[in-house]
Amino acid sequence: MTVLCLTELDGADPADASLRALTLGRSLGDPSLAAVVFADSATVPASALADYGVTDVYVIEPSALEGYAPQAWARVLAGLATETGATAVLAAGTDRGNEVLAHLGAITGLPMAANCTLVTPDGGRTHRLVRHRWAGLLLEDAVMEAPVALFTVATDAVAAVPAAAAVAVQVHVHKAEVAEADLVVRATESAGQTGGVSLATARVVVGGGRGVGGADGFAPLEELADLLGGVVGVSRVVTSEGWRPHKQQVGQTGTKITPELYLACGISGAIQHIAGCAGAKHIIAINTDPGAPILAHADYAIIGDLHQVIPALVAALRAR
């Protein structure tokens, strides 16, 4: 019996969210934990996956299936689930993970549960689940009855923990069998856009809100994020104003983040934004308003003008 896990990459390494999903997958007790990776076989980090208990890696190379095609990816997972006799197929609760698993549920006719925090096999065709509802504000207990359990793992719910001992891993280059209809929706990325740290997996996020003042005001935040090895995130109002792209939005309708540090600059802290950043281990808020809601969620707060605080912080970091 096998547990399949759709595994995303962050550059040359497994994405942190996928390592969390693999950690939960390992707890299901099946003897084989298999990672499914859409990448070139020469670049697949097999040893890093073995550290998390992966016994088999199924690689779908770009020559067989180029770009991100959610329905085609789901079709590949459906075939692998049948081929390996999988008891569960899971993915990280990222945009791609949720989308591909939803397609997989539609293709197979199986139920799919999103953003799970705990999955426990309950004998035979049943799994007991705990999952996030209302952007993590509520936890739902549920029972899934299906021959193959389909679920995604909430990105901030499970710590990425290596296995007690690395296992021997086998890499299989899998030939994708998809129809033209599965490729109607496909996204391709240029080489210049695929590298670097993603917002969902970054260890440091520097967030900017209305208080930044405009598109030009983000240059100091970009500089600070670069010094800290992080990325820039934004509030919804920033994307609504057209200052930054939606892919950088943190919040209920954007990306949920789980960094070690979230530095929120000029962000008031609406409940939808808090739903996206509540998984951060430490929050520092910079705001001129001592009554801003985000201060109630911050570990530290600086009451001041970000246009003065950020340059001073950049200067101090460069001096070191």
N, C-alpha and C positions, 0 to 999 in steps of 0.2 A: 504494500500500500504506500501511496506517495502523497505528499502535500506539495502542490505547485505554488510558487510565488513569483509573480511578475516583478522583476527587479529593475529599477531605473538606475542610471548612472549619473554621477555628477563629475564631469570630466572623465578621468580615468578610473575613478573609484566608485564603489557602490554608494548611492545616495543614502544619507542618514535615515531618511524616512523608510527606505527599503530595508535597511538593517534592522530597524524596529519591527517591521513586518516579519522579517525572517526570525527574529527572536520570538515573536508570538507563535509563528508557524512551528517552530521547534518544540513548543510546549504542547502541541496537539498529540504527541506520542507516536506518530507514525515513523517507521524505521527509515524512510527515505524523505529527505527534504530537498526539493529540486528548485533551482532558480531558472527563470526564463528571461533571457536577455536579448534585446533587439540591438545588436551591435556587431562590429567586426570581431571575429573569433580571436584575432591576434591581440586585441586590446581588452579582452574580457578579464577582469581581476579575479581569476579562479581561486588564488590562494587567500585573498581577503574574504571571499565567500565561504571557503572551507573553514575559516576561523569562526564562522557563525553557524556551523553544523550542516552546511550544504554538501550533499553527497553527489549530486548531478547538476550540471549546468547545460541547459538547452539553449543554443545560440542560433538566432535567426539573423543572418548576415544581410547587409544592405543590398547585396547583389540579388538576393531573393525577395526582399521586401524593403524598398527604399522609403525613407521618411516615416512620419507618424500617421498611421491610418487606423483609427480606433476600432472600426468594425473588422478590418483584416487582422489586427492583433488579437481581437477576441476570437476570431475564427481559428487562429493558430492555437490559442489556449484551449479551445474546445477539442481540437484534434489531439493535443498532447494529453489532456485529461482522460480521454478515451484510451489512448495508447498506453499510458502509464498506470491506468486504474486508480486515478487520483480520488481521494476521499474529500479533498478540499482544494480550492483554488483561491488564493488571496493576493492582495496587493496593498501598497501603502495608500492611505486616504488622500492622495494628491489629486490634482485635476485629472491627470492621465489615469491614475489607478481607478478612480471612481467611474470615469467615463468608459474605460475598457471593460471593467467588470459589469457595468450596466448593460453594455452590448452583449457580453457573454451570457448574462441572464436571459436576454431577449432571444439569443440564438438557441440556447439549450432548453428554454422553458423552465429554468430553475429559479428559485427565489434568491435574491442577493441582498445582503445587509451591509450598509455603509457605516464607516467610522466606528468600528468596534473597539472596545477597550479590553475585553476579555472574551475568550471563546473556549468552551469546555465540551469535549465530546461526551455524549450521554448515552452511548451504546447504539450500535446499528446506524440508523439513518438520522439521528437526532443530535443537534448541537445546542447548548445553552449559550446565550449571548448577552453581553452588556454592551450597549452602544450609546454614542452621543446623539441627542436630539436637540433641536433649537440651538445649533452652533455650540453645543457643549454645555449649555445651561441646565440641561436635564439629562439624566441617565435612564435608559430604558432596559428592563430585563425582558428577554424574549427567548422563544424556542424556535429553532429552525428545523423543519422536517424535510429532508431532501437527500437523495442518494449521494450528491456531491454538494458540499457547502461552499457557497460563494460569498466572500466578504472582503471588505477593506478595513485597514487598521488605522484608527485615529492617530495622526502624526505626532501628537503630544502626549499619548496615553501610555506608551510602553517604552522603557529605556532600552537602548541598543546594547545588549550584553553578549559578548562572545561565548561560544560553547566552552565547556570545561576543558575539552581537548579538541584540536582541529582534526578533521576526518579526511580520509582520502577522497578526492573529488575527481569525477570523470566529466570531460567536456564533450558534448555531442553537438555537431553542426546539424541543425534540423532544417529540412527543406520545407518551406512554407507552401501550402496548397490553398490558394485563395482565388476567388472569382473576381472578374472585373467589377462586379457590383459592389464588392467589398472595398474597392479602391476609389469609389466616387468621392469620398471625403478623405483628403490626405494633406498633411502639412509637411513642408520641407523647411529646413533651417540651413542658412549659410554657415560656413565654417567659423565665421567671425562671431556668430551668435550662440554657438553651442558650448563654448568653454566657460570657465569661471564658476563662481558659487551661485546657486539659485536662492531665491528668496525663501523658499520652503525649507531649505536645509542649512542656511547660513547660521554660523555661530554668533555673529554680531549683525544687528540690523540698526541702521540709523534712519529713523522715521521723520518725515516732514509733513506738516499740515498747513492750514491756511496761514498760520503765522509766518511762514517762510516768505510770503509776499508775492510770489510769482515764479515763473519758470526759471528766470535768471538767478533766483535766490538759492537754488539747489547746488551751485558749484561748491560752496564750503562744506555742505553735507557729503557730497561725493568725495571730496578730499579727505574728510574725516573718516568716512567708511573705508577708503583705500588704506589709510594709515592703520586702521584697526583690523584689516583683513576681512571686512564685511561688505554688505550691500545696502543700498538705499531702498526704503519702503515709504509708502505715502498713505495718507488718509483718503477717504472717498471724495471729499470736496476737491482735492488736488486733481484727481482724474476728471471730475465733473467740469472743472475749469479748463481742462485741456493742458495743464502744465506738465503732466507726466503720463506715461501710458498705463492702461489698466493693469497690465501684468505686474506692476509694482505695488498695487493696492493691497494693504493689510486690512483684513476685516471679514465680516460675515459674508459679504458678497465678493471678497477678494481672496487672498491667501492667508491661511492660518499659519503662524510662525511659531517656532519653538527654540529661539536662540538662547545662548548663555546670557546675552545682554541685549536689551532693546532700549535705545536712546531715543525718546520721543520728543521731537523739537517742534514747538508751536502747534501741538495737537491737543484739542480740548478733551477728547476721550469719550465720544458717543458710545453707547452700549454696543453698537454694531462693530465699532473698531476694537473695543475691549474683547469682544468674542474672538477676534483674530489674533490678538497678542497676549491673551491670558496665559498661554503656555510658556512664555518667556520666563527663564529662571530669575532674572533680575531686570527691573524696569527703572530707568532714570528719566525723569520728565524735566524738560526745560520750558517754562511758560511764564508769561508776564502776569497771568491771572492766578492769584493764590486760591481761587475757588474753582479752578478747572477740574472737572470730574476725574481726569486721569490721575490727578495727584493722590486720590484715594487708593489707587492701585499701584502706585510707585513705591519702590524701596527707598529711593532718594529723589528729592526734588530741588531744582534750582529755580528760584523766582527771579527771573531776569530776562533780558532781551537776547534771543538766540543769535542775533546778528553781532552781538558783542561776545557772548559766551563761546560760540563755536570757533571763531577765529582765535580766541585766547587758548582754547583747548588744543587746536591744531598747532599753534605756536609752541605750546608746552610739550606736545608729543614730538615735534620735530627737533626741539632742543635736546630731547633725550636720545 
